[in-house]
Amino acid sequence: MTDILQYVTLAIALGGLALSLANHRYQIRASSTRLRVMPGLAFPGSADELVRVTYLTPDVEEAMGRPKTHASIEAKNLGEKPVRILEMGFLDRTGKHVPWRSFPLVLEPEEIGAAYLRIHLGEQDSIHAAAYALTDCGERFEGGSPVMDDLALRRNRDGADNG
């Protein structure tokens, strides 16, 4: 009988340990800041609202020739507490963070915020494939998107053809 009681006690103790470790992991994850940062392009839609795109399609290529092209950076708060973003920008070719827009922007959990900058087709050299967001705690989150990768490839290909 004492052997069974010892095994039951051991099982309960191990179950409690597993629950406490799971709770600790959850608390760490809940208290951490998590942002998804994604650069993109935006064009006026049918009601002159900005339509944000992250994939290069034939429609997007056609729209890039219009004068109202915008570069954009979107940040989504994936954490469980509000996040204050102080700055958004792009990474240059050397990986240096180049500020693009400064503001205090507070994102609640699951909320999305975006910054837009009107660009001309010739200015796309200043827009690179990766973007970042800087929080008030000094944390930087980086991200890319397929449309920006495609633009970087096109810029490199066109530069090689012209050079």
One Martini backbone bead per residue (centre of mass of N, CA, C, O) as a GRO file, in nm:
protein
  163
    1MET     BB    1   0.056   0.063  -0.020
    2THR     BB    2   0.304   0.261  -0.005
    3ASP     BB    3   0.383   0.244  -0.305
    4ILE     BB    4   0.128   0.370  -0.421
    5LEU     BB    5   0.145   0.635  -0.262
    6GLN     BB    6   0.416   0.726  -0.384
    7TYR     BB    7   0.322   0.733  -0.683
    8VAL     BB    8   0.098   0.938  -0.643
    9THR     BB    9   0.274   1.162  -0.526
   10LEU     BB   10   0.465   1.182  -0.770
   11ALA     BB   11   0.248   1.251  -0.982
   12ILE     BB   12   0.152   1.510  -0.845
   13ALA     BB   13   0.424   1.656  -0.844
   14LEU     BB   14   0.473   1.648  -1.153
   15GLY     BB   15   0.215   1.799  -1.228
   16GLY     BB   16   0.285   2.060  -1.073
   17LEU     BB   17   0.547   2.119  -1.223
   18ALA     BB   18   0.425   2.140  -1.507
   19LEU     BB   19   0.228   2.373  -1.441
   20SER     BB   20   0.440   2.579  -1.341
   21LEU     BB   21   0.603   2.591  -1.607
   22ALA     BB   22   0.369   2.679  -1.789
   23ASN     BB   23   0.305   2.939  -1.633
   24HIS     BB   24   0.583   3.071  -1.663
   25ARG     BB   25   0.586   3.079  -1.971
   26TYR     BB   26   0.330   3.250  -2.001
   27GLN     BB   27   0.430   3.499  -1.841
   28ILE     BB   28   0.665   3.566  -2.023
   29ARG     BB   29   0.502   3.596  -2.286
   30ALA     BB   30   0.297   3.814  -2.179
   31SER     BB   31   0.537   4.030  -2.099
   32SER     BB   32   0.620   4.042  -2.382
   33THR     BB   33   0.733   4.192  -2.669
   34ARG     BB   34   0.530   4.180  -2.979
   35LEU     BB   35   0.615   4.230  -3.327
   36ARG     BB   36   0.487   4.291  -3.652
   37VAL     BB   37   0.683   4.369  -3.941
   38MET     BB   38   0.561   4.534  -4.258
   39PRO     BB   39   0.632   4.607  -4.563
   40GLY     BB   40   0.503   4.828  -4.834
   41LEU     BB   41   0.242   4.915  -5.054
   42ALA     BB   42   0.043   5.204  -5.174
   43PHE     BB   43  -0.285   5.270  -5.317
   44PRO     BB   44  -0.535   5.404  -5.471
   45GLY     BB   45  -0.854   5.345  -5.467
   46SER     BB   46  -1.181   5.382  -5.557
   47ALA     BB   47  -1.211   5.587  -5.283
   48ASP     BB   48  -0.909   5.701  -5.227
   49GLU     BB   49  -0.795   5.481  -5.070
   50LEU     BB   50  -0.558   5.296  -4.914
   51VAL     BB   51  -0.392   5.019  -5.065
   52ARG     BB   52  -0.238   4.747  -4.928
   53VAL     BB   53   0.070   4.577  -5.027
   54THR     BB   54   0.282   4.249  -5.030
   55TYR     BB   55   0.244   4.180  -5.340
   56LEU     BB   56   0.356   4.111  -5.664
   57THR     BB   57   0.160   4.224  -5.929
   58PRO     BB   58   0.035   4.341  -6.216
   59ASP     BB   59  -0.133   4.563  -6.072
   60VAL     BB   60   0.101   4.679  -5.910
   61GLU     BB   61   0.287   4.751  -6.146
   62GLU     BB   62   0.085   4.951  -6.269
   63ALA     BB   63   0.053   5.135  -6.008
   64MET     BB   64   0.356   5.234  -5.985
   65GLY     BB   65   0.312   5.462  -6.218
   66ARG     BB   66   0.171   5.625  -6.028
   67PRO     BB   67   0.181   5.924  -5.835
   68LYS     BB   68   0.036   5.770  -5.557
   69THR     BB   69   0.273   5.634  -5.422
   70HIS     BB   70   0.329   5.420  -5.133
   71ALA     BB   71   0.498   5.368  -4.854
   72SER     BB   72   0.501   5.101  -4.598
   73ILE     BB   73   0.441   5.042  -4.240
   74GLU     BB   74   0.360   4.759  -4.043
   75ALA     BB   75   0.218   4.711  -3.708
   76LYS     BB   76   0.177   4.431  -3.480
   77ASN     BB   77   0.034   4.339  -3.181
   78LEU     BB   78   0.117   4.018  -3.020
   79GLY     BB   79   0.066   4.092  -2.747
   80GLU     BB   80  -0.079   4.158  -2.398
   81LYS     BB   81   0.026   4.457  -2.431
   82PRO     BB   82   0.094   4.762  -2.463
   83VAL     BB   83   0.256   4.955  -2.732
   84ARG     BB   84   0.526   5.186  -2.786
   85ILE     BB   85   0.594   5.368  -3.074
   86LEU     BB   86   0.863   5.585  -3.196
   87GLU     BB   87   0.971   5.419  -3.461
   88MET     BB   88   1.008   5.410  -3.821
   89GLY     BB   89   1.182   5.198  -4.073
   90PHE     BB   90   1.467   5.132  -4.261
   91LEU     BB   91   1.700   4.932  -4.411
   92ASP     BB   92   1.989   4.938  -4.537
   93ARG     BB   93   2.235   4.779  -4.717
   94THR     BB   94   2.407   4.757  -4.427
   95GLY     BB   95   2.173   4.753  -4.180
   96LYS     BB   96   2.092   5.030  -4.119
   97HIS     BB   97   1.896   5.244  -3.936
   98VAL     BB   98   1.632   5.436  -4.097
   99PRO     BB   99   1.456   5.686  -4.028
  100TRP     BB  100   1.101   5.779  -4.119
  101ARG     BB  101   0.912   5.772  -3.848
  102SER     BB  102   0.797   5.982  -3.584
  103PHE     BB  103   0.625   5.858  -3.285
  104PRO     BB  104   0.357   5.814  -3.072
  105LEU     BB  105   0.246   5.471  -3.080
  106VAL     BB  106  -0.036   5.299  -2.961
  107LEU     BB  107  -0.071   4.945  -2.913
  108GLU     BB  108  -0.288   4.721  -2.880
  109PRO     BB  109  -0.388   4.426  -2.866
  110GLU     BB  110  -0.407   4.335  -3.208
  111GLU     BB  111  -0.308   4.596  -3.317
  112ILE     BB  112  -0.284   4.822  -3.602
  113GLY     BB  113  -0.011   5.003  -3.752
  114ALA     BB  114   0.067   5.282  -3.981
  115ALA     BB  115   0.299   5.402  -4.231
  116TYR     BB  116   0.318   5.674  -4.470
  117LEU     BB  117   0.489   5.739  -4.795
  118ARG     BB  118   0.536   5.937  -5.050
  119ILE     BB  119   0.636   5.819  -5.373
  120HIS     BB  120   0.856   5.789  -5.633
  121LEU     BB  121   0.986   5.585  -5.855
  122GLY     BB  122   1.287   5.705  -5.815
  123GLU     BB  123   1.276   5.662  -5.479
  124GLN     BB  124   1.303   5.342  -5.433
  125ASP     BB  125   1.604   5.327  -5.340
  126SER     BB  126   1.521   5.418  -5.033
  127ILE     BB  127   1.367   5.145  -5.042
  128HIS     BB  128   1.365   4.855  -4.855
  129ALA     BB  129   1.303   4.525  -4.758
  130ALA     BB  130   1.344   4.628  -4.463
  131ALA     BB  131   1.188   4.679  -4.147
  132TYR     BB  132   1.118   4.892  -3.853
  133ALA     BB  133   1.060   4.899  -3.489
  134LEU     BB  134   1.056   5.130  -3.211
  135THR     BB  135   1.050   5.124  -2.879
  136ASP     BB  136   1.046   5.267  -2.558
  137CYS     BB  137   1.250   5.017  -2.464
  138GLY     BB  138   1.455   4.967  -2.728
  139GLU     BB  139   1.310   4.782  -2.917
  140ARG     BB  140   1.367   4.588  -3.214
  141PHE     BB  141   1.169   4.531  -3.507
  142GLU     BB  142   1.172   4.307  -3.787
  143GLY     BB  143   1.079   4.315  -4.150
  144GLY     BB  144   0.926   4.167  -4.437
  145SER     BB  145   0.840   4.140  -4.798
  146PRO     BB  146   0.774   4.037  -5.113
  147VAL     BB  147   0.757   4.316  -5.258
  148MET     BB  148   1.036   4.418  -5.157
  149ASP     BB  149   1.205   4.190  -5.269
  150ASP     BB  150   1.124   4.237  -5.567
  151LEU     BB  151   1.231   4.528  -5.584
  152ALA     BB  152   1.526   4.459  -5.517
  153LEU     BB  153   1.571   4.268  -5.756
  154ARG     BB  154   1.500   4.473  -5.977
  155ARG     BB  155   1.715   4.682  -5.902
  156ASN     BB  156   1.957   4.491  -5.945
  157ARG     BB  157   1.893   4.412  -6.239
  158ASP     BB  158   1.880   4.702  -6.359
  159GLY     BB  159   2.168   4.779  -6.267
  160ALA     BB  160   2.312   4.556  -6.435
  161ASP     BB  161   2.199   4.646  -6.715
  162ASN     BB  162   2.316   4.954  -6.684
  163GLY     BB  163   2.628   4.876  -6.589
   0.00000   0.00000   0.00000
